[in-house]
Every structure is written in structure tokens, then in C-alpha cells.
């Protein structure tokens, strides 16, 4: 198969690029090594749309963060993705940290960031009554927001496919060459494709992809960050994103609400070698517990429902790498996209489109481009709206996940959309069954059953996530595929 553009990596950057390119008369392949989009950094991060005061003026980070932040309201409306501008605070607990806060304010002014203000102790406490008593002041950034990062990435990939892009999952790039102006791409499934242009958005693996074809080598260091997720009953502890004064390798441990009403605490920052090193560690978890109390002593650690770790793709250059290769024409790196990468993603995608426009003369926009079809979020409807939906499709009246109040209808819809769910985790990230207090302990078997039914496969074939993560291994002693344990869980869910 031959394409105009091959985008390698279906994280938020690659999916954004594919979606924006799909506005034009181009054939696009979106290539992902894992079983789903948003399976890497895009599923495991702070979910913050930064205001843009932090990046040093003149850097790629500063340029794209400032512009990307302003684009989020429109983009999330087009994609039907949750986004809230709740503002942020960088807190200071002494005069030395207040000097750093003032430095960030001045940097933000140079970066043309609106809505910045240095607050005194009383002003901080008025915004955040539960803040630690040692806090003496803060930088307030009104334009900071929170988003659903994996929901955003999924929506982008889905909308790209809506508009003609082809999504290739379980397709790791094994080799990459260029002959006679055409890239030849060998995939792990044995498939070979061609493309006129290649966008390298492979996250922590972007150096591997670049170094397959270019002598201008780059190095990406995985930086692990660990997090706590708290039950929704803690979601009102803080009202805004609260940062501590940053360190040399990160913005410090933050405390923030999520768009779905939970509370998130983290991350730490640890440079590692393993590009798949997403295990949480006792040391990391202890660090979060200790450092987060600098923000507030009221964090109820007995309300943690899960913890996780994600990797940031850190370029040794210290800045984003967004440029065409110096020795391979048509090969464009979008690498080292660590924080504020999520915030910058819409602007980065727009920039890549402009680069392609300069190469493909007279590139025409598609007249048929469509935005993403809206989702039905059953728990957000009023009683009248719920009944109307149930009257049209009774599956919306069958609640599968009691923690998040997710219906069978929503799960079925998530499976049958373009770039739809094929795994239990895929359903979880699209419509949230398993995200609540029980973490899928009750609804998980029901989700598996629905997946098997809708995909017309054996339940034994359903995966939790990537290849090899089968949930069911065989028949029970009673020759019942699900076994008594499954039956008991399903029965409890029905009660």
C-alpha cells in the first residue's frame, strides 16, 4: 500500500497530526506498535493544559505551549472531549520560593501569557482554603486547564479515521528506508507500506525510529513519573491545579482535580533506561506521600483507588525536536515532546500541516471533513433525557459500571466507532467502566462479555491490553468457560 503521509506513533501528537492532515486531500497511515491508541505517555500523565509561563522564552516549548493552550476550547468542542479551565497555582512556602514565583511571572509576561497574577497568602487561601499554612504566596495562571488526555487522543484518532485516515495497530516499525523519493516501511506484522513523507511521533521510541534512517542521531531518555488517583469523594479538596516550585528535572509534585471529579497527586521524576518501565515503585510512592503534604496536610491517602506510572520522552537537547531531518528529505521528527507536550499538541499539529503544505503544492482541503460524532454520557443526562435515550435503545438502561454509572449502550458504541475499543482497557479509557472505586472488580467480567459478543469472538480471545494479556485462560473444572468466580462477580454486579 502506498500513502502520501505515514505518521508513526498514535499518541496525542501523532493522532493530532493525523487528524489535522485528514482535513486535506491526502492519504494517511497512522501507525501504532501497540494494540490501541493512547497506550503510552498519552494515557499516563498529569492531564494538565499548562498556561505557558514555565518554558524559557524563545524555546519551542514556549512557542507551542502558548499557542496550543489557546486552541483547546475549540478543539475539545469539535471532538466532544471534556476540558475545564480551572486555573493553576505555583505555591511558595518561603521568600526564596517567592522570588522563583516572581521569576515565573516575568517569564510568562515575556511569553505573552494572559491572566497571570502574583498572590499573597490571603489571596491564595481565598482560592484554596485547604492549602498548607506554610504557603506564603503563589503565581496564579487563570488559563491553565485540565483535560482527559487518553479520551482526547482516542477522539483524535477516531476523527482522523472518520475522515479517511487508516489506523494500523499492532504494527511496530521494524525497518525504514528511502529510495527514489519514497519511504519503504517494514512493519512487525510483515506488512510493507510506502509513503512520500514520514512524521516520527513515536514518543520514547522516536530516537529508535530516527536512527533507523538518519545519521543525525537523537537520544530520548525515558523519565518515569508516578501518580496517585483518589476516590471522587476527595475531588473537592482543591479547586485548581496546584504546583510546587519546580526542580531542575520537573515541575514538582502537583495536586489537582481531574475532569471527572477525582483527585490526582504526582508525579516524581526519575530518569531510567527501560522504555517500557511503567511499574510503580515503593520509593516513588513514598516520595509522593512525603512531598505532596507540602501543598496540603489534608490529603486522605486512605482514599487512593489506584496508582500508575508514565514515561516522559526527554530529549537530551532539552527542547522539543520539531524539524525535518537534515539528511533525509521528507522525514519530519516530532520528538522529545515531554511537558508541556499535551498543552502544545494542537499547535504542533498545525505547524506540521504547514510544513506539509510547503511540500505538497496546491494542497486542497476536503469539502467533506466532519468533526467527531458526539457521545451519549448517560450519567450526565437528566431524568427526561435518560428516558428518551432508553426509549431509542434499551441498552442504555442497563448499567454495567455502578461506580461510574456507565451503561451497556455506551460500551457498545465505544466498540463500534471508528478506532473503536478492542480490549478491556480500550473500553475503560473510552467510556470509563473500571475507572471507579472498585477498579473493574465488578464490571470487568461484564465488559469482557460485551466485547466478545460485539466482536463475535470467544471470551478467551479478549485481552486486557496488549498481546499476551488474555484474561481467561481456559475452561473451569465444570467445563464452564467463565467459571464460578466469574458467575459470582457477574451476579454481584446485577444486584
Secondary structure as GFF3:
##gff-version 3
##sequence-region A 1 495
A	DSSP	beta_strand	2	8	.	.	.	ID=ss1
A	DSSP	alpha_helix	12	21	.	.	.	ID=ss2
A	DSSP	beta_strand	28	31	.	.	.	ID=ss3
A	DSSP	three_ten_helix	41	43	.	.	.	ID=ss4
A	DSSP	beta_strand	48	49	.	.	.	ID=ss5
A	DSSP	alpha_helix	60	79	.	.	.	ID=ss6
A	DSSP	beta_strand	83	85	.	.	.	ID=ss7
A	DSSP	beta_strand	88	92	.	.	.	ID=ss8
A	DSSP	alpha_helix	95	110	.	.	.	ID=ss9
A	DSSP	beta_strand	116	120	.	.	.	ID=ss10
A	DSSP	alpha_helix	121	127	.	.	.	ID=ss11
A	DSSP	beta_strand	137	141	.	.	.	ID=ss12
A	DSSP	beta_strand	145	147	.	.	.	ID=ss13
A	DSSP	alpha_helix	149	162	.	.	.	ID=ss14
A	DSSP	beta_strand	166	168	.	.	.	ID=ss15
A	DSSP	beta_strand	173	179	.	.	.	ID=ss16
A	DSSP	beta_strand	182	187	.	.	.	ID=ss17
A	DSSP	beta_strand	192	200	.	.	.	ID=ss18
A	DSSP	three_ten_helix	203	205	.	.	.	ID=ss19
A	DSSP	alpha_helix	206	213	.	.	.	ID=ss20
A	DSSP	beta_strand	220	230	.	.	.	ID=ss21
A	DSSP	three_ten_helix	232	234	.	.	.	ID=ss22
A	DSSP	beta_strand	241	244	.	.	.	ID=ss23
A	DSSP	beta_strand	254	257	.	.	.	ID=ss24
A	DSSP	beta_strand	263	266	.	.	.	ID=ss25
A	DSSP	beta_strand	270	272	.	.	.	ID=ss26
A	DSSP	alpha_helix	282	292	.	.	.	ID=ss27
A	DSSP	three_ten_helix	301	303	.	.	.	ID=ss28
A	DSSP	beta_strand	304	315	.	.	.	ID=ss29
A	DSSP	beta_strand	321	324	.	.	.	ID=ss30
A	DSSP	beta_strand	331	335	.	.	.	ID=ss31
A	DSSP	alpha_helix	341	359	.	.	.	ID=ss32
A	DSSP	three_ten_helix	378	380	.	.	.	ID=ss33
A	DSSP	alpha_helix	383	392	.	.	.	ID=ss34
A	DSSP	three_ten_helix	394	397	.	.	.	ID=ss35
A	DSSP	beta_strand	399	401	.	.	.	ID=ss36
A	DSSP	beta_strand	406	407	.	.	.	ID=ss37
A	DSSP	alpha_helix	408	416	.	.	.	ID=ss38
A	DSSP	alpha_helix	424	431	.	.	.	ID=ss39
A	DSSP	alpha_helix	444	455	.	.	.	ID=ss40
A	DSSP	three_ten_helix	459	461	.	.	.	ID=ss41
A	DSSP	alpha_helix	483	494	.	.	.	ID=ss42
###
